[in-house]
Amino acid sequence: MTSKRRYRLIHRISGQTYLWLAILIFGASSAVTRKLTEIGTHHFVDGRNPISLCNVLFVGNLCALIVMLLIYGRQWNKPTLLQLSRRDWISLTAVAILSGALAPGLIFQALALTSVNNVILVGRIEPPLTLALSVWLLKERVSVWEFMGAVAASFGVILTILLQPPAAGMVNMGGWQLGLGELLVALGSVAVVIATIISKKYLSQIPLGISSIFRTGLGTIVFFFTALILYGSHHFTDVFSPFLWQWMFLYGGLIVVVGQSFWTKGLKTATVTQASLVGSFSPIVGIIAAYLILGEAPTMAQYVGGSLILVSIFFSQIGKRYQESRRKAAVSQITTVKSQKEVEMGMGFKGI
């Protein structure tokens, strides 16, 4: 096939196809992360796993930072940076700590304590929390369908947590035995929600490259020194292991570069409603990936909670379509980009 024909073939691929390919990659990220740590257990270095979750997060963020610098590095210029106010830098720092260090650290720790399916389902508390805080703090309006979807998602997550069978590592809270891993996912989701609200209120005009690079860079630094304090310097002994880096370049290249490129390419031609619909299937893809990659079959608690979460997705999509039908034909580019970012944030954990 000639390069000209290949270009025509790529050009004919619809935006929705790119979005679906991106969701397949993003949805499998949790299962792939767990699988990488299992691969590391078969290649111990002096009794240590070189692909530990901390190493995956730290090196994965470094790989992502390299990619972001190549893509957005030009935005880091003196005139643009001088336009940022003190409040902008404070907000950027808060978002970086919450969503760049605290949230991923909690979620990665949860992956070591509970099943991937629980991480995926409990993580769905993020969209309804974001919706609730947006209404409360940002005075945004939502439809009845979106409200019903948020309520269903919240009950689905609560049932997923409460119906877990007794196991080691459970925490007693008010007479309820709750899994520590599920609590960590919930706390990580709360951190992401707070960061999202701060971004929507104070950082909507900040260039994407500046916010992304700053969040990833400062978040990596904060996570590194926090892990040093909590676990000691030996925790990152194998951070320069060639075995770790070869897997992380493959992982980072697939999740960050290919997945994000497909998603961005799809958003250029697909509507926000289409992107929202495709993105809502991320937890379903994640559960299927957990079964195919790790052999994790859903438990009864996950079936019950997941069913309610599916109902919430259905309600939310009806609400989005209702709003889309009422939206004026001429929408500004700023509104479209903002909506696309909100769709992406609603998909949950994407590996890094």
WOWO-V921753 format. One record per backbone hydrogen bond with DSSP energy under -0.5 kcal/mol. CO is the residue of the C=O (numbers start at 1). NH is the residue of the N-H. E is the energy in kcal/mol with one decimal. If there is no record, write none. Layout:
CO/NH/E
CO/NH/E
//
This chain:
2/6/-2.3
3/7/-2.1
4/8/-2.0
5/9/-2.2
6/10/-2.4
7/11/-2.4
8/12/-1.5
9/13/-0.7
10/13/-0.7
14/18/-1.5
15/19/-2.1
16/20/-2.6
17/21/-2.2
18/22/-2.3
19/23/-2.4
20/24/-2.1
21/25/-1.5
22/26/-3.2
23/27/-3.2
24/28/-1.0
26/29/-1.3
28/32/-2.6
29/33/-2.4
30/34/-2.2
31/35/-2.3
32/36/-2.4
33/37/-1.6
34/38/-1.7
35/39/-2.2
36/40/-2.1
37/41/-1.2
38/42/-0.6
39/42/-1.2
40/43/-1.6
44/46/-0.5
45/48/-1.2
48/45/-3.0
48/50/-0.7
49/52/-0.7
52/56/-2.6
53/57/-2.3
54/58/-2.7
55/59/-2.8
56/60/-2.1
57/61/-2.0
58/62/-1.7
59/63/-2.5
60/64/-2.3
61/65/-2.7
62/66/-2.2
63/67/-2.0
64/68/-2.6
65/69/-2.5
66/70/-1.8
67/71/-1.9
68/72/-3.7
69/73/-1.3
72/75/-1.9
73/76/-1.4
75/77/-1.9
77/81/-2.3
78/82/-2.3
79/83/-0.7
80/83/-0.8
81/84/-1.2
85/89/-1.9
86/90/-2.2
87/91/-2.6
88/92/-2.8
89/93/-2.2
90/94/-2.3
91/95/-2.5
92/96/-2.4
93/97/-2.3
94/98/-2.4
95/99/-2.8
95/100/-0.7
96/100/-1.3
97/101/-0.8
97/102/-3.1
98/103/-2.8
101/105/-1.8
102/106/-2.4
103/107/-2.5
104/108/-2.7
105/109/-1.9
106/110/-2.2
107/111/-1.8
108/112/-0.7
109/112/-0.8
110/113/-1.3
110/114/-2.4
115/119/-1.8
116/120/-2.4
117/121/-2.7
118/122/-2.8
119/123/-1.5
121/124/-1.4
122/125/-1.8
123/126/-1.7
124/128/-0.7
125/129/-1.8
126/130/-2.6
127/131/-2.4
128/132/-2.5
129/133/-2.6
130/134/-2.1
131/135/-2.0
132/136/-2.2
133/137/-3.2
133/138/-0.8
134/138/-0.8
134/140/-1.8
143/147/-2.0
144/148/-2.5
145/149/-2.3
146/150/-2.3
147/151/-2.2
148/152/-2.5
149/153/-2.4
150/154/-2.2
151/155/-2.4
152/156/-2.3
153/157/-2.4
154/158/-2.5
155/159/-2.6
156/160/-1.9
157/161/-1.9
158/162/-2.8
159/163/-2.3
161/164/-0.9
167/170/-0.8
169/180/-1.5
171/173/-0.7
171/178/-3.3
173/176/-1.6
176/173/-3.0
176/178/-0.8
178/171/-4.2
179/183/-1.9
180/184/-2.2
181/185/-2.0
182/186/-2.2
183/187/-2.6
184/188/-2.6
185/189/-2.4
186/190/-2.1
187/191/-2.1
188/192/-2.0
189/193/-2.4
190/194/-2.5
191/195/-2.1
192/196/-2.4
193/197/-2.4
194/198/-2.3
195/199/-2.4
196/200/-2.6
197/201/-2.0
198/202/-2.8
198/203/-0.6
199/203/-1.6
203/206/-1.2
207/211/-2.1
208/212/-2.7
209/213/-2.4
210/214/-2.3
211/215/-2.4
212/216/-2.5
213/217/-2.8
214/218/-2.6
215/219/-2.1
216/220/-2.0
217/221/-1.9
218/222/-2.8
219/223/-2.5
220/224/-2.4
221/225/-2.3
222/226/-2.2
223/227/-2.5
224/228/-1.9
225/229/-2.0
226/230/-2.5
227/231/-3.0
227/232/-0.7
228/232/-1.4
232/235/-1.5
233/236/-1.4
234/237/-1.6
236/239/-1.6
238/241/-1.7
241/245/-2.3
242/246/-2.4
243/247/-1.2
244/248/-2.3
245/249/-2.5
246/250/-1.2
247/251/-3.0
248/252/-3.8
249/253/-1.9
250/254/-1.9
251/255/-3.0
252/256/-1.8
252/257/-1.4
253/258/-2.6
254/259/-2.3
255/260/-0.6
256/260/-0.8
257/261/-2.1
258/262/-2.6
259/263/-2.2
260/264/-2.7
261/265/-2.7
262/266/-2.5
263/267/-2.0
264/268/-0.9
265/268/-0.6
265/269/-0.6
266/269/-0.9
266/270/-2.5
271/275/-2.3
272/276/-2.7
273/277/-2.3
274/278/-2.5
275/279/-2.8
276/280/-1.5
278/281/-1.5
279/282/-1.7
281/285/-2.5
282/286/-2.4
283/287/-2.2
284/288/-2.2
285/289/-2.6
286/290/-2.2
287/291/-1.6
288/292/-2.5
289/293/-3.1
289/294/-0.5
290/294/-1.4
290/295/-0.6
290/296/-1.9
291/295/-0.8
295/297/-0.8
299/303/-2.3
300/304/-2.5
301/305/-2.7
302/306/-2.6
303/307/-1.9
304/308/-1.6
305/309/-2.0
306/310/-2.3
307/311/-1.9
308/312/-2.3
309/313/-2.1
310/314/-2.1
311/315/-2.5
312/316/-2.7
313/317/-2.3
314/318/-1.9
315/319/-2.3
316/320/-2.5
317/321/-2.4
318/322/-2.2
319/323/-2.4
320/324/-2.5
321/325/-2.1
322/326/-1.1
323/327/-1.1
329/331/-0.9
332/336/-1.7
333/337/-2.6
334/338/-2.4
335/339/-2.3
336/340/-2.3
337/341/-2.1
338/342/-2.0
339/343/-2.2
340/344/-2.1
341/345/-2.3
342/346/-1.3
344/347/-1.4
345/348/-0.9
350/352/-0.8
//
